[in-house]
Amino acid sequence: MKILLLGKDGQVGWQLQRSLAPHGEVVACGRSECDLSDTDRIRSVVRAVRPSIIVNATAYTAVDKAESEPELAYRVNAEAPGLLAEEARALGALLVHYSTDYVYDGGKPTPYVETDPTGPQSVYGRSKLAGEEAIRAVGGRSLIFRTSWVFGARGGNFVKTILRLAREKDSLNVVADQVGAPTPAALIATVSGVGLAMLKHGRLIELGESRLYHLTAARPVSWCEFARTIVGLAGQSPGFDLRLKPEAIQAITTDEYPTPARRPANSRLDCSQLERDFGLQMPDWQPYLERMLQLLALKRNGY
């Protein structure tokens, strides 16, 4: 069985190369091999590989920049997934796709479930929701995971940004009225592999069926709490030379830190459906963060 992985060099794609390997021959493509803004290239790659499963780990993720580049954001996040769904249906293949907490407006006081009304507040969120809708409209087989606050040792993310600022600054202001679950890229990849294993063992997705799951780590926190944890843990490691202390990270409101794109105040996603169907319990994110910091420390020390 062939698996076509798109976005091999991203945070999730990098991890997926390992978690998908036990399930078939993985043909992994980065942007240079398959740029999702190029529709002709998408079709030619899929038709050349003829996979049984397409895993799309590529997205336009520059949330603020998307406000000034809506056409590109929609081309990558909405049009390309729809095109991949068309190609998958023609082959009888399964499409695995990743979406985001930004499809919600963040106004709900409790965690979102998959059936809650959407209401994206940004170009990025609207483009990702349009991608979900395009996949479902095609009518092939698909598995969509909504996740949030992704981090990992590969690529850029909030953890690396905080570490950089912690080396440069004695104090820092971080938003405290946005809450969500930091989610390790490794966890997303592992759960994706579990899903494919279950499909192999008889829990098939029928033609025309699109399954949607929320996939995040346990224990939501604010961005401010997350930043304090990052600095506190990194400060205990000899691999980091930080000026910033956790207690010097000040909590501020979203209004005090305006950005081009609006973020959801509540990004908490209820993963109960995923846990029931997959027989899993979502783990806490902190052990993954500790492991990431260990890897970064080794890299900084030349190991």
Residue pairs with C-beta under 8 A, 6 or more apart in sequence:
1 23
1 24
1 25
1 52
1 53
2 24
2 25
2 27
2 49
2 50
2 51
2 52
2 53
3 20
3 23
3 24
3 25
3 26
3 27
3 51
3 52
3 53
3 54
3 55
4 27
4 29
4 45
4 46
4 49
4 51
4 53
4 54
4 55
5 13
5 16
5 17
5 20
5 26
5 27
5 28
5 29
5 55
5 57
6 13
6 29
6 34
6 36
6 54
6 55
6 56
6 57
6 58
6 84
7 13
7 29
7 30
7 31
7 56
7 57
7 58
7 59
8 14
8 16
8 17
8 28
8 29
8 30
8 57
9 30
9 31
9 154
9 155
10 57
10 58
10 59
10 154
10 155
11 150
11 151
11 152
11 154
11 155
11 157
11 185
12 57
12 98
12 150
12 152
12 185
12 188
12 189
13 28
13 30
13 57
13 58
14 152
14 154
14 155
14 185
15 152
15 154
15 185
15 186
15 188
15 189
15 190
16 55
16 57
16 189
16 192
17 26
17 28
18 189
19 189
19 190
19 192
19 193
20 26
20 55
20 189
20 192
20 193
20 196
22 193
22 197
23 53
23 193
23 196
23 197
23 200
24 52
24 53
27 49
27 51
29 45
31 58
33 45
34 41
34 42
34 45
35 41
36 42
36 56
36 58
36 75
36 76
36 80
37 72
37 75
37 76
37 80
39 79
39 80
39 83
42 80
42 83
42 84
42 87
43 83
43 87
46 54
46 84
46 87
46 88
46 91
47 87
50 91
51 91
51 93
52 91
52 92
52 93
52 94
53 93
53 94
53 95
53 96
53 196
54 84
54 87
54 88
54 93
54 94
54 95
54 96
55 96
55 192
56 80
56 81
56 84
56 95
56 96
56 97
56 98
57 98
58 76
58 80
59 76
59 77
59 98
59 128
60 66
60 69
60 72
60 73
60 75
60 76
60 77
60 124
60 127
61 124
62 69
62 124
63 102
63 122
63 124
63 259
63 261
63 263
64 259
64 260
64 261
65 260
66 72
66 73
66 122
66 123
66 124
66 127
66 261
67 122
67 123
67 260
67 261
68 260
70 123
70 127
73 123
73 124
73 127
74 123
74 127
74 130
76 127
77 124
77 127
77 128
77 130
77 131
78 127
78 128
78 130
78 131
78 134
79 134
80 131
81 95
81 97
81 131
81 132
81 134
81 135
82 131
82 134
82 135
82 137
82 138
84 95
84 97
84 135
85 95
85 134
85 135
85 137
85 138
85 140
85 142
86 138
86 140
87 93
88 94
88 95
88 138
88 140
88 141
88 142
89 138
89 139
89 140
89 141
92 207
93 140
93 141
94 141
94 142
94 143
94 199
94 205
95 135
95 140
95 141
95 142
95 143
96 142
96 143
96 144
96 145
96 192
96 195
96 196
97 131
97 132
97 135
97 142
97 143
97 144
97 145
98 144
98 145
98 146
98 147
98 188
99 128
99 129
99 131
99 132
99 144
99 145
99 146
99 147
100 124
100 125
100 128
100 146
100 147
100 148
101 112
101 146
101 147
101 148
101 149
101 180
101 216
101 264
101 267
101 269
102 120
102 121
102 122
102 124
102 125
102 128
102 263
102 264
102 267
103 118
103 119
103 120
103 125
103 128
103 129
103 132
103 146
104 112
104 116
104 118
104 119
104 120
104 125
104 264
104 266
104 267
105 118
105 119
105 120
105 121
105 264
106 121
106 178
106 263
106 264
106 265
106 266
106 267
107 119
107 265
107 266
108 116
108 266
109 266
110 268
111 220
111 266
111 268
111 269
111 270
112 214
112 266
112 268
112 269
112 270
113 214
113 270
113 272
113 273
114 146
114 212
114 213
114 214
114 273
118 129
120 126
120 128
120 129
121 261
121 262
121 263
121 264
122 261
122 262
122 263
123 261
124 261
125 264
132 144
132 212
135 142
135 144
135 210
136 142
136 210
139 207
139 208
140 207
140 208
141 205
141 206
141 207
141 208
141 209
141 210
142 205
142 209
142 210
142 211
143 195
143 205
143 210
143 211
143 213
144 210
144 211
144 212
144 213
145 188
145 191
145 192
145 213
145 214
145 215
146 212
146 213
146 214
146 215
146 269
147 183
147 188
147 214
147 215
147 216
147 269
148 180
148 181
148 182
148 183
148 216
148 267
148 269
149 158
149 180
149 181
149 182
149 183
149 216
149 226
149 267
150 157
150 183
150 184
150 185
150 188
151 157
151 158
151 159
151 182
151 183
151 184
151 185
151 288
151 289
151 292
152 184
152 185
152 186
152 292
153 292
153 295
153 296
154 185
158 182
158 223
158 226
158 227
159 230
159 289
159 292
160 296
162 172
162 174
162 227
162 230
162 231
163 230
163 231
163 234
163 240
163 242
163 296
165 172
165 244
166 172
166 230
166 231
166 234
166 240
166 242
166 243
166 244
167 240
167 241
167 242
167 243
167 244
168 243
169 243
169 244
170 243
170 244
170 248
171 244
171 248
171 249
171 250
172 227
172 244
172 248
172 249
172 250
173 249
173 250
173 251
173 252
173 256
173 257
174 223
174 224
174 227
174 249
174 250
174 251
174 252
175 222
175 223
175 224
175 251
175 252
175 253
175 254
175 256
175 257
176 222
176 223
176 224
176 225
176 251
176 252
176 253
177 222
177 253
177 254
177 265
178 222
178 223
178 254
178 263
178 264
178 265
178 267
179 220
179 221
179 222
179 265
179 266
179 267
179 268
180 216
180 220
180 221
180 264
180 266
180 267
180 268
180 269
181 216
181 217
181 218
181 219
181 220
181 221
181 267
181 268
181 269
181 285
182 217
182 221
182 226
182 285
182 289
183 215
183 216
183 217
183 285
184 217
184 285
184 288
184 289
184 292
186 288
187 215
187 217
187 282
187 283
187 285
187 288
188 215
191 215
191 274
191 278
191 280
194 278
194 280
195 278
198 278
199 205
203 277
205 211
213 271
213 273
213 274
213 277
214 269
214 270
214 271
214 273
214 274
215 269
215 271
215 274
215 282
216 268
216 269
216 271
216 282
217 282
217 283
217 284
217 285
217 288
218 281
218 282
218 283
218 284
218 285
219 284
219 285
219 286
220 267
220 268
221 229
222 251
224 249
224 250
224 251
224 252
227 249
228 246
228 247
228 249
229 246
229 286
229 289
230 289
230 293
231 242
231 244
231 245
231 246
231 249
232 246
233 286
233 289
233 290
233 293
234 240
234 242
234 293
235 242
235 245
235 246
237 293
237 294
237 297
238 297
239 293
239 294
239 296
239 297
239 298
239 300
239 301
240 293
240 296
240 297
240 300
254 263
254 265
271 282
274 280
274 282
275 281
275 282
